[in-house]
Amino acid sequence: ALERATVGGLQSFPLRTRLVDLWLALSRTGPARHLAETLAKERPNDDAVLLRLARALEACGDYEEAARVLADRLHKGPADTALALAWGRAVIDGLRDPTRALADLRAYPEGALAAWIRRFLEGRALADLGRPRDALAALQDASELAPDQALVWFERGALHRRFGNGPDSADAFRRCLALDPKHAEALRVFGYDHRFQRDDREWALVRDALVRVREFAPAAQVNIFYAAAKAFEDVGDIDTAFSHYVQAGALFKTLHPWSPDGLGRLRAALQQAMTRERCAALSREGYASELPVFIIGMPRSGTTLIEQVLASHRNVSSVGEVTLAEDVLNGVKIGGRVLETTRARHRSVVLLQETLSLAQRGERYLSQIKQGAPPGAARLIDKMPGNSVWAGLIHAMLPGARFIHCRRHPLDTCLSMFKLHFGGGVPYSYDLDDLGAAYRVHWDLMRHWREVIPQGRLVEVHYETVVRDLEGEARRLVSFLGLPWDEACLAFHDRGAAVRTASATQVRRPVHTGAIGSWRRFEKHLQPLLDKIGDLVVAYESELDGAISGRHI
């Protein structure tokens, strides 16, 4: 009714702002952006309007424009708290540019941001730059300046978790929830490491939120369903837990629709364009360097574990999960077709120049990846699992690069993804049918890349063999990297480096076999997945048996 009234000619400003909110809630990002831009022209100094415009721009993936709109406002003087926080989200989370965030914070006039917001955003940026002590100091300042701000305590909890400070993380999350019991994201993230019991305070918070879930915004409802699923799983009610995982995924997919059709077409195009012969010819045009190591695979397949093991080596460093490879490949021409490899079209590093050679792209990749790493490393890890899609192209661009393909039982991998909220980073993980389709595409593509990438440049490792024989597999991988053995690889859990993935807590502990076969607890609920990939489950189990017997594990 609101849309009909507005489209029908009603020019009420409040109604049109509500329509922007409605369209954003319904993921109608194009109309929301258009109307928000119109409203901003009418009221260029209205913070609430500018905030809506920034939200619409972010929803369209245009973080650069969102950051510009908000920065222009901040340069004019004191701004609304929500607007300042939105600017930080656009630059730090959207553009992933913490260096720019710190520079801009120093440039804003005195009083443009409240003191606690300035320190809060500095803490977030410093954390992303790998400076945990400075980040924690900034967040502590922010919490002292504004002790009643739940979001500051949430960020302190998340940062402590990233750096393996479990008790401090739990304390900060509890402070957050004490200030705001309805903080749905805190309930979810705290629950990852908390062992719920039916009589603890956090269980009561989750149950209360679940009873009133319809009072929350849809995005918050997703968090509550995930928190409830983890809570019920902890107390052994697997059926109820799974029903909440399904609710969470279904709601998220409603808010962010995804279809596997595009992924299937991409697989076919890559397989047709990147034959062994063409890949070999293209690689002669690439930029030769032994520095990069790409750890690839499906999410939750053990990529973080392998990264932490190898990054403990004295000659190895890691930049974590970055999108740089797909960004620098964007616009590359293969077999007469120009490929769009990057998902976000408005990142500042995206290259759209079709005229760049593979060597130039490889050189650009290396120059930028080195900026985020300490000097002197002989090998530099890029642990973006999704680089598996572009592995053949990356080899052509960087023929000296090495690839480590992490593999894990298909049902353990897919169920682990299904139970996690990736915030949109893994759009196929919210539905079992989508997971099955995406897993098959990954399986088929990696089978193709194994035939295309020359021997000695790609190695495969099974999660199940790593946790059964850490030293044997670690020695095999270090040898593959062409490096001498380093005993530090076996003490990876004491490394203390930041981990931004969902495995932040698991990799702080010595390896164990407890996660093998975890899918069996949910077996009766996984038939839709088995219908999609049952044959791949059989194939993997056969391959794994061969690997275990061949290495006498």
C-alpha positions in Angstrom: 0.0 0.0 0.0 2.9 2.3 0.8 4.5 1.7 -2.5 1.2 2.2 -4.4 0.6 5.5 -2.6 4.0 6.8 -3.3 4.2 5.7 -6.9 0.7 7.1 -7.4 2.0 10.6 -6.7 2.0 11.0 -3.0 5.0 13.2 -2.3 5.1 12.9 1.5 8.8 13.0 2.5 8.3 10.7 5.5 6.4 8.1 3.4 9.1 8.1 0.7 11.8 7.5 3.4 9.8 4.6 4.7 9.6 3.3 1.2 13.4 3.3 1.0 13.4 1.2 4.2 10.8 -1.1 2.8 12.6 -1.7 -0.5 15.9 -2.4 1.4 14.2 -4.9 3.7 12.8 -6.6 0.5 16.3 -6.6 -1.1 15.0 -4.3 -3.9 18.3 -2.5 -4.0 17.9 -0.7 -7.3 14.7 1.2 -6.6 15.9 1.9 -3.0 19.1 3.5 -4.3 17.3 5.6 -6.9 14.7 6.9 -4.4 17.4 7.6 -1.7 19.5 9.5 -4.2 16.4 11.6 -5.1 15.7 12.3 -1.4 19.4 13.3 -0.8 19.2 15.9 -3.6 16.2 17.4 -1.9 17.7 17.4 1.6 21.5 17.2 1.2 22.1 18.1 4.9 19.7 15.6 6.4 21.8 13.0 8.3 18.9 10.5 8.3 18.5 10.8 4.5 22.3 10.4 3.9 22.3 7.4 6.2 19.6 5.8 4.1 21.4 6.6 0.9 24.6 5.0 2.3 22.7 1.8 3.3 21.2 1.6 -0.2 24.6 2.1 -1.8 26.1 -0.6 0.4 23.2 -2.9 -0.5 24.2 -2.4 -4.2 27.8 -3.2 -3.4 28.9 0.4 -4.0 31.0 0.8 -0.9 33.2 3.4 -2.5 30.3 5.8 -3.2 28.8 5.1 0.3 32.1 6.0 1.9 32.4 9.2 -0.2 28.8 10.4 0.7 29.4 9.8 4.4 33.0 11.3 4.4 31.7 14.4 2.7 29.2 14.8 5.6 31.8 14.2 8.3 34.1 16.8 6.9 31.3 19.4 7.5 31.3 18.9 11.3 29.6 16.9 14.1 27.5 14.1 12.7 25.0 11.6 13.9 26.4 8.5 15.7 24.8 6.1 13.3 26.2 8.0 10.3 29.8 7.9 11.7 29.5 4.2 12.3 28.1 3.7 8.9 31.2 5.4 7.4 33.4 3.0 9.3 31.5 0.0 8.1 31.7 1.1 4.5 35.5 1.7 4.6 36.7 -1.0 7.0 34.2 -3.8 6.2 33.1 -2.9 2.7 36.2 -1.6 1.1 38.5 -3.5 3.5 40.8 -0.6 3.7 41.8 0.0 7.3 44.8 2.1 6.3 42.5 4.6 4.5 40.2 4.5 7.6 43.0 5.6 9.9 44.1 8.3 7.6 40.6 9.7 7.2 40.0 9.6 11.0 43.0 11.8 11.4 41.8 14.2 8.7 38.3 14.7 10.1 37.9 18.0 12.0 37.8 18.0 15.8 34.3 17.3 17.0 33.1 15.6 13.8 33.0 12.3 15.7 32.5 11.7 19.3 35.7 10.7 21.1 34.5 7.2 21.8 33.5 6.7 18.2 36.9 7.8 16.9 38.7 5.4 19.2 36.2 2.6 18.4 36.8 2.9 14.7 40.6 3.3 15.2 40.4 0.0 17.1 38.6 -1.8 14.4 41.0 -0.5 11.7 44.1 -1.4 13.8 42.7 -4.9 14.3 42.5 -5.4 10.6 46.0 -4.2 10.2 47.2 -6.9 12.5 48.1 -4.6 15.4 46.2 -6.4 18.3 47.7 -4.5 21.2 47.0 -1.1 19.7 43.5 -2.2 18.7 42.7 -3.5 22.2 44.0 -0.3 23.7 41.8 1.8 21.4 38.7 -0.3 22.2 39.5 -0.1 25.9 39.6 3.7 25.6 36.3 3.6 23.7 34.7 1.4 26.5 36.0 3.8 29.2 34.6 6.8 27.3 31.3 5.1 26.6 30.9 2.2 29.1 27.2 1.9 28.2 27.8 1.2 24.5 27.0 -2.4 23.8 28.6 -2.4 20.4 32.0 -1.4 21.9 31.9 -4.5 24.2 30.8 -6.6 21.2 33.8 -5.5 19.2 36.1 -6.2 22.2 34.7 -9.7 22.4 35.1 -10.3 18.7 38.7 -9.0 18.8 39.7 -11.1 21.8 38.2 -14.1 20.0 40.1 -13.4 16.9 43.4 -13.5 18.8 42.6 -16.5 20.9 41.8 -14.8 24.2 38.9 -17.0 25.2 38.1 -15.8 28.7 38.4 -12.1 27.8 36.2 -12.7 24.8 33.5 -14.3 26.9 33.6 -11.5 29.5 33.3 -8.8 26.8 30.3 -10.6 25.2 28.7 -10.9 28.5 29.1 -7.2 29.2 27.6 -6.5 25.8 24.6 -8.8 26.5 24.1 -7.3 30.0 23.8 -3.8 28.3 21.7 -5.1 25.4 20.1 -8.6 26.0 18.6 -8.3 22.5 22.0 -8.0 20.8 21.3 -10.9 18.4 24.7 -11.0 16.8 26.4 -11.2 20.2 24.1 -14.1 21.1 25.2 -15.9 18.0 29.0 -15.2 18.1 29.2 -15.8 21.9 27.5 -19.1 21.4 30.2 -20.4 19.0 32.5 -21.0 22.0 30.0 -21.2 24.8 28.7 -24.7 25.9 25.1 -24.0 26.6 23.3 -25.7 29.5 19.6 -25.5 30.2 20.0 -23.6 33.4 22.6 -21.0 32.4 21.9 -17.3 31.9 22.8 -17.3 28.2 20.4 -20.2 27.5 17.6 -18.0 29.1 18.6 -15.1 26.9 18.5 -17.2 23.7 15.1 -18.8 24.7 13.7 -15.3 25.5 14.9 -13.9 22.1 13.4 -17.0 20.4 10.0 -16.5 22.0 10.0 -12.8 20.8 11.8 -13.4 17.5 9.2 -11.8 15.4 9.8 -8.5 17.2 13.3 -8.3 15.7 14.3 -7.1 12.3 14.8 -10.0 9.7 18.6 -9.8 9.8 18.5 -10.1 13.6 16.1 -13.0 13.4 18.7 -14.9 11.4 21.2 -14.4 14.2 18.7 -15.6 16.8 17.8 -18.7 14.9 21.5 -19.6 14.6 22.1 -18.9 18.3 19.1 -21.1 19.2 20.3 -23.9 16.9 23.7 -24.0 18.7 22.0 -23.9 22.1 19.7 -26.8 21.3 22.6 -28.8 19.7 24.7 -28.3 22.9 21.9 -29.8 25.1 21.5 -32.8 22.7 18.1 -31.8 21.1 19.4 -32.4 17.5 15.9 -32.3 15.8 15.1 -28.9 17.3 18.6 -27.6 16.6 18.3 -28.6 12.9 14.9 -27.0 12.6 16.4 -23.7 13.7 19.4 -24.1 11.3 16.9 -24.5 8.6 14.9 -21.5 9.7 18.0 -19.4 9.8 19.1 -20.4 6.4 15.7 -20.1 4.8 15.3 -16.6 6.1 18.7 -15.5 5.0 18.1 -16.9 1.6 14.8 -15.0 1.4 16.7 -11.8 2.2 19.6 -12.6 -0.2 18.3 -14.9 -3.0 20.9 -17.1 -4.7 20.7 -19.6 -7.5 23.3 -22.2 -8.5 22.6 -21.7 -12.2 25.3 -19.0 -12.6 27.9 -21.1 -10.9 27.2 -24.0 -13.2 27.5 -21.8 -16.3 30.8 -20.4 -15.0 32.2 -23.9 -14.5 31.3 -24.8 -18.1 32.9 -21.6 -19.4 36.1 -22.1 -17.5 36.4 -25.7 -18.5 35.9 -24.9 -22.1 38.2 -21.8 -22.1 41.1 -23.1 -19.9 42.2 -26.3 -21.5 45.6 -27.8 -20.6 47.1 -26.6 -23.8 45.7 -23.0 -23.5 46.7 -22.8 -19.8 50.3 -23.9 -20.7 50.5 -21.3 -23.4 49.1 -18.5 -21.2 51.4 -19.4 -18.3 54.4 -18.5 -20.5 53.0 -15.0 -20.5 52.6 -14.8 -16.7 54.8 -13.3 -14.0 57.1 -15.9 -12.5 57.5 -15.9 -8.8 57.9 -18.6 -6.2 56.5 -16.4 -3.4 52.8 -17.0 -3.5 51.1 -20.1 -2.0 47.3 -20.4 -2.5 45.4 -22.5 0.0 42.1 -23.4 -1.7 39.1 -25.6 -1.1 35.6 -25.4 0.1 35.0 -23.4 3.3 35.2 -25.6 6.5 37.5 -28.1 4.7 40.6 -27.4 6.9 42.0 -24.4 5.1 42.6 -22.4 8.3 44.3 -25.3 10.0 46.7 -25.8 7.1 47.3 -22.0 7.0 48.2 -21.9 10.7 50.5 -24.9 10.4 52.5 -23.6 7.5 52.5 -19.9 8.7 54.2 -21.1 11.9 57.3 -21.8 9.7 60.0 -19.2 10.1 60.1 -18.6 6.3 56.4 -18.4 5.7 53.9 -15.6 6.3 50.1 -15.3 5.6 47.9 -12.5 4.5 44.7 -14.5 5.4 41.6 -14.4 3.2 41.9 -11.6 0.6 40.0 -11.1 -2.6 43.0 -9.7 -4.4 43.5 -12.6 -6.9 40.0 -12.4 -8.3 40.2 -8.6 -8.3 43.4 -8.4 -10.4 42.0 -11.0 -12.8 38.9 -9.1 -13.4 38.5 -8.2 -17.1 41.0 -10.8 -18.3 40.3 -12.0 -21.8 40.4 -15.8 -22.3 39.5 -17.5 -25.5 37.8 -14.3 -26.9 35.7 -13.9 -23.7 36.2 -11.1 -21.1 35.7 -12.6 -17.7 34.3 -10.8 -14.7 35.9 -12.5 -11.7 35.2 -10.2 -8.9 31.9 -10.2 -7.0 32.0 -6.6 -5.7 32.1 -4.3 -8.7 33.1 -1.2 -6.8 36.3 -2.1 -4.8 39.0 0.5 -5.3 41.5 -2.2 -6.4 39.3 -3.8 -9.1 40.9 -3.7 -12.5 38.6 -3.4 -15.4 41.3 -2.8 -18.0 41.2 -5.6 -20.6 44.5 -4.4 -22.0 46.5 -5.5 -19.0 48.7 -8.6 -19.7 48.8 -11.6 -17.5 52.3 -10.6 -16.4 51.1 -7.1 -15.4 48.3 -8.6 -13.4 50.7 -11.0 -11.7 53.1 -8.2 -10.9 50.2 -6.0 -9.6 49.0 -8.9 -7.4 52.4 -9.4 -5.9 53.1 -5.7 -5.2 49.8 -5.4 -3.4 49.9 -8.6 -1.5 53.3 -7.7 -0.1 51.9 -4.6 1.4 50.0 -6.7 3.9 52.8 -9.0 4.9 56.1 -8.6 6.9 59.2 -8.4 4.7 61.6 -11.3 4.1 59.2 -14.2 3.8 60.2 -16.9 1.3 56.6 -18.0 0.8 53.4 -15.9 1.3 50.1 -17.6 1.8 46.8 -16.4 0.3 44.1 -18.4 2.1 41.0 -17.4 0.2 39.1 -20.7 -0.3 37.2 -19.4 -3.3 40.3 -19.0 -5.3 39.7 -22.6 -6.2 37.3 -21.3 -8.9 40.1 -19.3 -10.5 43.0 -21.7 -9.9 43.8 -22.3 -13.5 43.7 -18.6 -14.3 45.9 -17.8 -11.3 48.4 -20.4 -12.4 48.5 -18.7 -15.9 49.0 -15.3 -14.2 51.6 -16.6 -11.6 53.1 -19.8 -13.0 55.5 -20.1 -10.1 52.7 -20.2 -7.5 51.9 -23.3 -5.5 48.4 -24.5 -4.7 47.3 -26.6 -1.7 43.9 -28.0 -2.1 42.2 -28.9 1.2 39.7 -31.6 1.2 37.4 -33.0 3.9 34.5 -35.5 3.9 31.7 -33.9 1.8 29.0 -34.3 4.4 31.2 -32.9 7.2 32.2 -30.0 5.0 28.7 -29.1 3.9 27.0 -29.6 7.3 29.7 -27.4 8.9 28.9 -24.7 6.4 25.2 -25.1 6.8 25.5 -24.5 10.5 27.5 -21.3 10.2 26.4 -17.8 9.3 28.9 -16.4 6.8 27.1 -13.1 6.4 26.7 -13.5 2.7 30.3 -14.5 2.0 29.2 -18.0 1.1 25.8 -17.5 -0.5 25.1 -21.2 -1.2 25.6 -22.3 2.4 22.1 -21.6 3.6 20.2 -24.3 1.7 21.0 -28.0 1.5 20.1 -28.2 -2.2 22.3 -25.2 -3.0 25.1 -26.7 -1.0 24.9 -29.9 -3.0 24.9 -28.0 -6.3 27.9 -25.8 -5.3 29.9 -28.8 -3.9 29.5 -30.6 -7.2 30.7 -27.6 -9.2 33.7 -27.4 -6.9 34.4 -31.1 -7.3 34.2 -30.9 -11.1 36.3 -27.7 -11.3 39.1 -29.1 -9.1 39.1 -32.3 -11.1 39.6 -30.1 -14.2 42.3 -28.0 -12.6 44.2 -31.1 -11.5 44.5 -32.0 -15.2 45.4 -28.4 -16.2 47.9 -27.2 -13.6 51.3 -28.9 -14.0 52.5 -31.6 -11.7 54.5 -30.2 -8.8 52.4 -27.0 -8.6 49.3 -28.4 -6.9 49.0 -30.8 -4.0 46.0 -32.2 -2.2 45.6 -32.8 1.6 42.8 -34.5 3.4 41.7 -33.1 6.7 41.2 -36.6 8.1 44.9 -37.5 7.4 46.1 -34.2 8.9 44.4 -34.7 12.3 45.6 -38.4 12.4 49.2 -37.6 11.4 50.0 -33.9 11.8 53.8 -34.3 11.6 53.7 -36.5 8.5 51.4 -34.3 6.6 53.1 -31.1 7.7 56.5 -32.4 6.6 54.9 -33.3 3.2 53.5 -29.8 2.7 56.7 -28.0 3.8 58.6 -30.1 1.4 56.1 -29.2 -1.3 56.9 -25.6 -0.6 60.5 -26.2 -1.2 61.5 -25.3 2.4 63.5 -27.0 5.2 61.5 -28.5 8.0 60.7 -26.3 11.0 59.4 -27.9 14.3 57.4 -24.7 14.9 54.8 -26.1 12.5 53.7 -28.6 15.1 53.1 -25.9 17.7 50.8 -23.8 15.4 48.2 -23.5 18.2 50.6 -21.4 20.2 51.2 -19.0 17.4 48.9 -16.2 18.7 48.3 -14.6 15.3 44.9 -13.2 14.3 42.4 -15.6 12.8 39.4 -14.0 11.2 37.6 -17.1 10.1 35.0 -19.3 11.9 37.8 -21.5 13.0 39.3 -18.8 15.2 38.9 -21.0 18.3 39.6 -24.4 16.9 43.0 -23.6 15.7 44.1 -22.5 19.2 44.0 -26.1 20.2 46.1 -29.1 19.3 44.7 -31.2 16.5 42.1 -33.9 17.4 39.9 -36.3 15.5 36.7 -35.3 17.2 35.3 -33.5 14.2 35.6 -36.5 11.9 32.1 -37.9 11.1 30.3 -35.1 12.9 27.6 -35.3 10.2 26.3 -38.6 11.6 24.5 -36.8 14.4 22.3 -35.1 11.8 22.3 -38.0 9.3 18.5 -38.3 9.1 18.1 -34.7 8.1 20.7 -34.7 5.3 18.8 -36.7 2.6 18.4 -33.6 0.3 22.2 -33.3 0.4 22.8 -37.0 -0.2 20.5 -36.9 -3.1 22.7 -34.3 -4.7 26.2 -35.6 -3.9 25.8 -39.2 -2.7 28.1 -40.5 -5.4 30.8 -37.9 -4.5 30.6 -39.1 -0.8 31.3 -42.7 -2.0 34.2 -41.4 -4.2 35.7 -39.4 -1.4 35.6 -42.2 1.1 37.3 -44.4 -1.4 40.0 -41.9 -2.1 40.5 -41.3 1.6 40.9 -45.0 2.3 43.6 -45.1 -0.3 45.4 -42.1 1.1 45.4 -43.5 4.6 46.6 -46.9 3.6 49.2 -45.5 1.2 50.7 -43.3 3.9 50.4 -46.0 6.6 48.4 -43.6 8.8 
